[in-house]
Amino acid sequence: MSTRLEEFSDMEFDVLKEISNIGAGNATTAISTMLGIKVNMEVPVIKFLEFKELAESIGGAENIVTGILFGLEMDIDGMMMFVMDCKSAQRMIANILHVDEAEGTEFSEMGLSVLQELGNIIAGSYLSAISSLTHLSIAPTVPYLSVDMAGAILSVPAIQFGTVSDKALLIRSEFGDEATSVDGYFILVPTLEAFEKIFTSLGL
C-alpha cells in the first residue's frame, strides 16, 4: 500500500475502478426504480485529480451546481459528494415529479427534497458496492445539500482533507433514458487509513 493517495499501484487503481463500475451499476438500477423507466449509464470515467482541478472538470469554478455532501462513518472515514450542474438537476427533478423542466438555478422546496433523496440513493449505491466487495461497514452521515458555485462547494473537501492529499477520486457518470441525459459527478475523499482498510480487506 502506498503512503500517499497519488501513489496507488496499477492494481490498486484497477480495484477502485471496479468498485466505481459496480457502484454506477447499482445507482443505475436504483434510479431506474425511482423513475419507473429504463435508465442507461455509460461506463464511468474515473480520475485522480488535484482539488484545484475538480471545479474545471464540472464546468468551471463559477459554474452554479448542486452538491450533496456526506461524511463517512464506521469502518471508513472520509467524505463523499455528488455534484450535478443545475440543468441536469432540473432535468432529474422534472423526470421524477413528471413536470415541465424548470430553468435557472432556483429550486422549489420539493425539488430540493428530490435532489437530496437522489443523492441518498446514489451515495447508498456506491457505499453498498464498497461494502459488498470489502465486507466493511460504512454509513453516510446526514446529507448536506448546497446550491452554489462549484469552487465554493468543492472547497469543503479541499480544506478538510488537504493535509492528507491534494487529490480526490472523481467518478463521472452519464445516465438517463432515450430522451434525456444527465451528467453526475461522484467525488470520494476517504482518508489514507480508509484506503488502507479497503485494500487490506481485498488482500492487496
N, C-alpha and C positions, 0 to 999 in steps of 0.2 A: 504494500500500500504506500503510495506517495505521501510526502509530508505537506504538500500544498495542493489545493484544488486544481491548479492549472497544470499539474504534472501527472495526470492519470495515464496509465498504460493503455495501449490499444484495446486490450481485453476488458479493462475496467470501463472504458468508454463504450464498448460494444454492449456491455451489461446495461449501462444507463440508457442506451438506445432501445434495447429490448424492453426495459421497463416502460419507457416512454411510448413505444408502439402498443404495448398491452394496455397502458392507461388510456391512450387515444381510442383504442377499440372499445374499452369499457365505457368511455364517455359517449361515443357514438351511439351505442346501444341505449344508454340512459336517455340521451337527448331524443332519440327516435321514439322511445316510450312516452316521453314528456310531450312531444309534439303530435304523436299519433300518426306519424308518417315515416316513410323510409328515409333515413339520413345517411349520406355517404361521407366518408372522411378520407382525405388524401393522406399519403404517408407523411408523418410529421417530419419537419425539418428541425434538427437538434444541433445546437451550437453552445460552446462555452464562449461567452462574451464578457468583456470588461463592463462594469456597471455603467461607465460613461457611453458605451456603445448601445446599450439596451434601448434607450429612447429613440435613437435613429432607426432602429430595426422595426419600430412600430409607428413610424411616420414623423419622427422628429420631436424634440423636447417640448415644443409649444403646441403639439397636437393634443386636442382635448380627447381624453379617453376615459373609460370606466375601468376602475381597478378594484378587485375584490381580494383583500389581504387576509391571510390566515397565519397564525402561529402553529407550530407543530409540537406535540406533547407526547409523553410516554417514552417509548424506546428511542424515538428520533426527535432531536431538537432542530429548530431552524424556522424557516419562513417560506411560505408559498404565496403566489399571487396569480390571479387570472385576469388578463387585460384584453379589452376589445376597444376598437375605435367606436365613436358614438354612432356612426352609420350602421355598423354591424350590430351594435347593441339595440338600436331602434328596430332593426330588421328582425332580430330574435324576439323582441317583445311583441311585435306585430304578429309574428307567426304563432306564438304561444297563446296570445289573447284573441287571435282571429279579428284583428282590427287593421285599419289602414296604417301603413308605416309613417311614423312621425318624422319631422325634420329637425335638425339642430341638436343642441346639447342639453336641452331641458327635458327632464324625465318626470312623469307623473309618479305619485306615491306607489301606485300599483305597478308601474314599470320598474321602479327601483326594487320592489319586492320580488318581481320576476327575475331580475338580474341577480339578486342575492341568492335566490333558490337555484338558479342556473349555476352560479359559482359553487354552491354547496355540492351540487350533483357532480360537476366536473372535478372538483377537488377530491371528493369521495372516490371517484373513479380512479384517479391516479394513485391515491393512497392505498386503495384496495389492491392495485397492481403491485405496489411495493410490498405490501403485507403478504400477499399470496406467494410471491417469489422468495421472500426472506424469512417469513414466519415471525416478523417483528410486529409489535403492537404500536400503531400510530393513530393519533387522534388530532383533528384540527381544532383550534380554538374557535370561539365565536367570530364569524367573519366581520370585517370592517369594509364597507363599500364607500368608494370615493369617486367623484367625477371631477377631474382636474387635468392640468397639463401633464403629459407623460413624464416630463422631467421632474415635476414635483412629486408625483406618485412613486416613481422609481428611486427617489432619493431616500425613501424609508429603508429598504433593504441595504442600500449602499452605506448608509450611516451606521446601521446596526451591525452589519457583517463585514464592514471594510477592514476590520482587524484580522479577519480570518483569511480573506482573499479579496482581490479586486475583480473577481469574476463570478458569474452566475450561470446556471444552466437554463437556456431559453429553448422552449419547445413551441414551434409554430405549427398550428393545425388549421386546416381549411375544411370546413364541414358545411353541409346544407343538403337541400333536396334539389330536384331538377330545376326549380325556378329561382332559388336563392342560394347564395354562397356567403359564408361568414368566416372571417379570419379571427382566430383566437390565439392568444399568446399565454403560455403557461410558464411561469418563472419559478424555479425551485432553488432555494438557497439553504440547504442543510449545513450544519456545522461540519467541520472536518471529522469530528468524532462520529457524527451520524453517518457519513460516507464510510468510515472505517467499519461501523457496525453492519452496514449493508453488504460490503464486500466480504467481510469475515463470515457472515451468515451464509454466503454463497461459496465459501471455500476458496476465495481469491487471496 
